[in-house]
């Protein structure tokens, strides 16, 4: 049965890893700032500890975003693993209990691009998903409206293989907060196809299939399924996704491609095709720095300088997306407001 997407709401602004343009990512400070700036949803990436607790980190390797390397008591945990087909050396969440992880402190991922964020290094711990849900409950009451949460299950095939499936603790956390229901402002997303298919049989919350601009879902690849991400967003692929998901979260270049020299080209028909399959479309990831912007919207030469990110947001909304995922939710919110005002004027005419 096709899942109706309900595509008539105002496009969402989703705070990527909180408001990580201004605070170290995946910290309660980052999420709280995103909410204060007005984000509709906050987006935590979820990985698992040795004792089966979901924590908010972009990946299971810890050295890029915490001070784990400075802890001599954890020196013997340094190891090399194969994660989703990539060889990674570092410290991994699945080798730590939650109590041990609580001794670590968060650090800025992009110190060269976001040096101002480094003043918050060491001030925040690694939060659990449960802590984030409690924060969102408190802030929703304070704001007088429900703030949504858009958790992403990271490396699901890896965690399945080591006996720590992510969907089980996810559902436990959602049920603890009375959020396992169809009308909850929850969007569970993953690049994995298998974990979403499992979830559609065990939960009532909305699911989002993530789609990258290149490559293949790792769980499909290891299962012998030869489909790439490009196949998932074909007409038949979108129809199949609609049998288990509410929407697709796509790399922004799939909505508006770039030329070889970095300029934006004409939008694709992806948004319209997804809507025809009754799927919502969310574009990721919007960032203010020149390094991440198209040549059209860069300002000046320094990669850390801010360009015209709001213009990119407006172009994506023009292309028909139902939401954008941004490191700078205030920029995306201002762009959405300007886009809505322009749209209303055009309708009035």
N, C-alpha and C positions, 0 to 999 in steps of 0.2 A: 504494500500500500504506500502510495506517495504521501510524504509528510508535507502538509500545507505550511508554507513559510511565513505568511502574514507580512507582506513586504511593504506595507503602507505607512510605517512609522518613520519618524524623523531619523535620518542617518545617525548612527551611534558614533561616539568618540570613546575609544577604549584606551586607557592609560597603560602603555606597554611597560611591563615590569614596574608599574607604578607611574611615577613621573621621573624616569631615570635620566632625563636630560638635566635634572637639577639635583638629584640625590643618587647615591649608589643604589644600583638596581636591586629589586627583590628584598627591600628592607621595609619595615613597618613605616619608617619615615618617608620612603618613596611612595608607598601606597597612600598614606595619609595626605601627602601633598597633592597627589593626583585627584583625590576626592575633594580636597579644599579648592582646587582649581576648577572643579565642576565636571570631571570626567563622568560619563554615564556608567562605565564599567572599569574595573581594574583587572589586569591580566597577570596572574602568577604562573610561572613555569613550575612544574612539580616533578620532583625526583624522590627517591626513597632512602631511608636510613637502614642500617643493619637490623634494627628492631621494628621495621615495618611502618615507620611514621613518614608521612609526606611532608617535605620541606620545600620552601620556595627558593629554587636556584634554576638558572638557565640550563645548566648541564650538571651531570653528576660529578664532574671533576671540579675541585674546589679552589685550585691555586690562583685562578684568574680573578676571583671575586671575593676571596677571604684571605686572612693572614695565616692560613694553615702552615705555610712554609716556615714561619717564624717560631713554631711550637716544637721545641726539641722532643717533647713527649710523644709526638706523632711522627717523628722522622722515619721510623721503621714502617710506616704505612705507605710511603712513597713506592709506587709500583707502575707497571705498564700493562694496559689492558686493550683488548679489541672491543670498541664500542661502535655499534652500527657500521661495522666494516672498516673503521678507522683506528689506527694505533695511537693510543693516547697515554702519556706518562703524567702521573700526578697523584693526587689524593682524591679518593672517591667516596661519595656519601654512603654507599652501601657497605663500606668498611668501618663506619663510625656509628655508634649508638647516638640517639638524640641527645643524651646527657653529654656525650663528648663533643658533639657539634655545638652545643650551647657555649662552649669555651672559645669558639672562633668569633671573629669580628669581620664585618663586611668591609670591602675595599672597592674603590671605583674601578670599573672595567676599562674605561677609556681615559686614563689620566692625561694623555697627550692632547686629547680633544676637549676634555671637560675638567681642566685643572681646578676650577672652583669647587667641584664636587669632592675633591680630595680632602677638604677641610672636615668632611664628615667621616673620613676613614676611621675605623675603630670604634665608632659610636653606636653601631647597630649590630645586633646578633642575627643569626640565621633563623628566620621565623618559620613556624610550622603553618601548614594550610589551615589548621584549626584556629591558630592565632589570627590569621588574616580574616577568616570568616567572622570571628568575634569583633575585630576592628570594624568590619563593614557593617555589622549589626548596629554597633554604637554610632557610627557616623551616619548611617541611614536615619536613625532616630533623630540625630542632631539636625540633619538637613531637611527632614520632613518628607523624604521620598526615598524609594528603594534604590540603592546603588547595586549594580550588577557585578558579577564576578565571572571571569572568562578563563578558567584554568586550562593550561596545556599540559598534557601528559607527555613527558620527554622520554625518549629512548624506550618505548614500551617493550619492544622485542628483547632488548638487553635485560631489562628487569624481569621479564617473563622467564628468560633462560636461567637466571640465578635464583629463581623461586621467590621473587618479590613483585608479583604483578601489581601494577599501579591502580587498576580499577577497583580492587577490593577496599583499600584504605580510602580511596576517593569517595566511594559510596558511603562508607561508614562516617566520614566527616560530614558529608552532605546531609545524611539522615540525622546526625546529632544536632544539626542546626535547622532541621525541618525544611530542607531545601530539595529533597528528592521528589519533585512534583512538576507537572507540565508547565505551570504558570510561574515558576521560580525564575528570577532574573539570573540564570546560570547558562553559560555556553561552554560546554566541555569540548575541547579541541585537541587534535593530535594529527601528526603526519602519518601515524600508523593507521592502517585500515582495519586490521584485525581487532584491535582494542576497541575501536568505535563500534564494530559489528557486535562484539560481546556486550558492550554497554547498552546497545539498543534493545537487548533482550532482558536487561536487568535494572533499567532506570527509566524514569519519566522525563528527565531533563533533556534540553535540546543539545544536539551534538553538531560539531563543525569539523568537516574534513579539511585539513590544511594541505595546500598544494604549492610546491616550490616551482621556480621558473625552469629548473633543469633537474635531471636525475629521475630517480624512482623511489617510491616508498620502500624503506629497507625491509619491512616485514614481508612485503610482496616478493621482493627479490630473493630472499632466503627461502621462501616457500616454493620457488620455481615459477611463480607468476611473472611473466615477462612484461607486464604493463608498466609504463613510465607515467610520470605526472601528467605529461601531455595527453596520454590516453584517458586519464581521469576527467579531464575537462573537455573531452570530445562530447558530442551530443549524446551518444550512448553512455559514456562514462558519467556524465552529469545525471542522466536518468537513473543510473544505478546508485549513485550517491544519494539521490533523493529517497531511496528506499530505507536508508538507515540514518540519514543526517538532516538537520534543519538548514544547514548552509555550508558554504565553502569559504575558507580563509586563504586568499591567494596572494602570492608575491605581486607587488604593485606593477611590476613590468609585464605581467600577464594581462593587465587591464590597459595600461598605456606603455607600449614598448619603447625602447630607446634605440636610436641610430647607433652605428659603430662609433661615432664621435661623441656620443653621450646626450644627444638632444631627444626630446620627446617626439614621438611619431603620433599618427592618428590612433585613437582608441580602437581596441579590438571589439568584437561583439560578445565577449565573454559574459559581461554582466547581463545582457539581454538573453543570452542562451541559458544562463543559470536561472534567471527569473522564469523563463519558459518551462524549466524543469521544477519550478516551485522551490527554488533554493535562494536563500539570502547570500549576499556576497560581501565579504569584508576584505579590505586591502591592507597589507602590511609591507614594510614598517616605515612610517613617516618620521624623519629626523630633520632637525634644523640646520645641521652643519653641512658646509659645502661638500665634504667628502661623500655624502650620501645623496646629494641632490643631482638632478639632471643639469646639463650645461645651461639650459634655459634659465635656471633659477639660482645658479651660483652667483655670489656677489664677492668680488675680490678673489685673490689667489689663495690665502691660507686655508687649508682643509678644515680648520677648526672654526673659521668665521661662519656666521649665520647668513644664509641666503633667504630666498623668498619661498619658504616652505609652505606658507599659507596658499600660495598660488598652485602648488602641486596638489594640495588637498582639494581645492575648488575644482581642479581639472578632473580629479578622480570622482568627485561627486557628480560632475557633469556627465561622466562616463557611466553613471548608474549604480555605483556601489552603495551598499546599505550601511556602511560604516568604515571607519579608518582606525588603524592601530598606530599610536604615536608615542614617541618618547617625550614629547612636549605637548601634553593635552591642552594647555592653554592656547597654543598656536592653532591646533586643530579646531578647538571650540570657536575661536574668533573667525576662522575661515568658514566654518559651518554657518555661523550667524550671518556673515556677509553673503554667503551662497543662498541661504534661505530668504534673506531680504530681497535679493535680486530675483529669485524664483517667484516670490509673491508679487513683485512688481510686474513681472512678465505675465503671470496668470491674470492679474488685474486688468492688464491691457487687452 
